[in-house]
Amino acid sequence: MNPNPSGFDARLDAVPENPGVYLMKDPSGSVIYVGKAKNLKNRLRSYFTKNPTGTDKVRAMISNIADFDYVVVESELEALLLEANFIKSYNPKYNVLLRDDKGYPYVCITMNETYPRIFKAFRIGSDRGKGAQYYGPFLGGDLYRALEAINDILPTKKCRKVFPRDIGKGRPCLNYHIGRCVAPCKGDVPAEDYRAVMRDVCSFFQGKYDGLQKTLADKMMLASEAMNFEVAALYRDRLQALERIMASQKVTFRVEQDMDAIGFHRDAGEICIRKMELRAGRIVGSSTYFFRDEGEEDKDVVSAFIKQYYPESVGVPPVILVSSMPEESDAIEKLLSQIAGKKVRLRTPVRGDGVAFLDLAKKNASESLQRRVLRVGDTQKGISAAMDRLQELIGMRTAPTRIEAYDISNMGADDLCGAMVVFVDGRPDRKAYKLFKLKSVEGQNDYASMEEVLRRRLAHLEAGEWGPQPSLILIDGGKAHLSVARKVLGDMGLLDSIYAAGMVKDQKHKTAGLVLPDGSIFELGKEACENEENLVLLRLLTAIQNEVHRFAISFQRKLSQKRHLSFRLESIPGIGPQKRKALLGHFGTIAKIAAADVDALLSAPKISRNDALAIHRHFHRSEDN
């Protein structure tokens, strides 16, 4: 804590009770935190009491305050705007700072120029204030497909000529002759006509397809009525290309209004926010952002995201869906409404399409963070640091090159199975993964199951048919599971050449620690992960543990589905193994068998009329009663 909170008392007496923004500074004078308040005096006093409240992060910030400053404004709305600007300017250490998906590009359309250009940009430039339009960020493949779609739908310039400088220099290229460019280079295309094309491009990236669809349809009809069938065919092709995109983006949501959904997920010391855009019932955009997880409440992270993202965004929809409502929601709505020039509301949906759309954003946030964790961050340097830390903690002679991880999955006493995933130099090697349907274990016994899986795998070491000997075996489980692994290694004479450790989870089913060979647990909680080496280790272990669990549970579900499918067919009198195989081979799925009428069932090999009647009766008993 601040060693002398009363040292600020005299200055606090002079602080007004107005709305404003305050800046906390460390001994070097650097701004370490920016906040806003309806009442500056009350908010600042709350930091300098003998026992200030707040998260660990807030208390750490307070302990580093050597000075503070503030700016008085007229309203809470002005305070929100100024707070966002100061955070952007100072990047203060203790604020939640928005970091987008590194290296993901935007599309820039220079509507501030007489002849607008389209190009890929890796950041939003200062020309935005002059009228340039930015869309994104996009994943690389998504951007490529978007630009390809534009080429199919609209006659945009694709050459490197600069206008108006290069007008009249040289003949139009092939794109003009095949209808893919209006060729402003000829000199007889008015700038406004070319700008009209570029406004259609902007409409495309904004998801305003309906107006663009109507424009293309009208032009096609006019050309057709004028008997200009070649031009009509050109517009027909563009219209069909647009309709293919519209069909691919159409989702099951009945709502046709514009809205954003902010999905949220935490894991491995990081937070992911996935913002998804719905326009007229179609998902037209998505952006991914990452924060370091320092224990802030969900609502505070969502608030920080909204205040930092939307003042710089391309457009603000009338509705933004959030799962955690910020405390200052009224002020944020006023801020967003001012930016958008229309009423904007924050909503936490409780039913219907809003819930489905927000759930989709949450799912995408979870998957984005899983992919990031699986990469163990962004660089090979992070992976190397994690492997070195693993070597140090376990006491290995060298950093592990091949890690094999094991997990057991079951549904009670049924569908017992195990899984092995392989990470080579910190990266998953999916071709080396193995699944095990347990043979010798009866009933639910994770320890016996783990022993069987390990013995079966290690029995193949000498032949090398399942890959080389692992440097390290990681078991999904605690001390008892690790003891089983070490016993198997000892029995097979491998305890001196293969290291083993365990991976444990917390009550939220998140990776929380490493069980070392001596049975002790190295915990990877928040305090431990303030050390960057421990943070990258947490990411590596989370990636491995999530991957082996995913692989095991997917196999268990397949076994369960197969068992239930087999049971449903086996319960039909007179339908033995050969006839069941014939039915599945003919129809493909149990659902199609159940939906078939008697005549359709008779078309399957080996199925008699009595068989068909029995099968139909089995699946339609409720209709017969």
Helices and strands as residue ranges (DSSP letters): G 5-8, H 9-13, E 20-25, E 31-37, H 40-47, H 56-63, E 67-72, H 76-90, E 99-100, E 106-109, E 118-121, G 126-130, E 133-135, H 140-153, H 174-177, G 184-186, H 191-205, H 209-225, H 229-249, E 259-267, E 270-279, E 282-292, H 298-309, G 310-312, E 319-322, H 329-340, E 345-347, H 352-374, H 380-394, E 402-411, E 414-424, E 427-428, G 430-432, E 434-437, H 446-458, E 472-476, H 479-491, E 499-505, E 511-515, E 521-523, G 528-530, H 532-570, H 577-587, H 590-595, H 598-602, H 609-619, H 621-624
